């Protein structure tokens, strides 16, 4: 399920038309090479329509299309892969329940940020040297709600998958194939595939509705969080340590909030699921408890922060 996100910063740069022509040919070849690995699902997402872009300063893509019959054929192949939804439709812009921003060398980047957030791949025109790499480092800043209700900006450096040349496609070929076969793209798919995707996680029945109605912006963050919990549980030896070695931030609720974390367990008893992992944007939480005798993690809540009136 490779979503390709157009890196808008790699377009409309200063270069001559011959270099722009060569870059455009390679760009189309690279996108098509990814699509061959997953022809049914690959799509190219951009903020603006491709036909409105300039390949280089003063060199619109329409001029390139009309310059040669082969370019027109390339354009048709590229257009068939274009996702008509803009980047902002799948990428959380700053809003009332969360702020998320990505920067590259101090500049805001939309396509590169969306590629990281959506667990996809950024794709660039191979013009400037900075885009001729399979990984692009980004600065990610987000507003998170702490357990005491206060808000805090957290900044970290993250790596976005990136392609602009055939060797980059080769580097991600295995990932593309595996993601096509095993990655859930909706909350419903997470629920229905939970046994195969997360064999060391157990889900209370109440989480079916939560996952089925999951905000689309939370699909990838929830999936990533569950993958990290699964990896921690798989490596856990309850006889050696009381809890797994967590691969993400996991914290317990304070004593005053434990009462809102009680849910009916499989056997009908009320249990406290106060351990939780976070996901963003917003105050996303996955609440669970450890089942030491089985070496499993049992999940009771996937959604927003549990409020006292829930």
Secondary structure, DSSP 8 states (H G I E B T S, - for coil): --EEEE-GGGSSBS--HHHHHHHHHHHHHHHHHHHHHSTTT-EEE-SS-GGG-EEETTEEHHHHHHH-HHHHHHHHHHHTTEESS-GGGTS--SBTTB-EEEEETTEE-SHHHHHHHTT-EEE--S-SGGGSSSEEEEEEEEEEE-TTS-EEEEEEEEEEEEESSHHHHHHHHHHHHHHHHH---SHHHHHHTHHHH-TTEEE-THHHHHHHT--GGGHHHHHHHHHHHHHHHHT--TTT-SS---SS-EEE--TTTGGGGEEE-TTS-EEE--EEEEETTTTEEEEEEEETTTTEEEEEEEEE---TT-
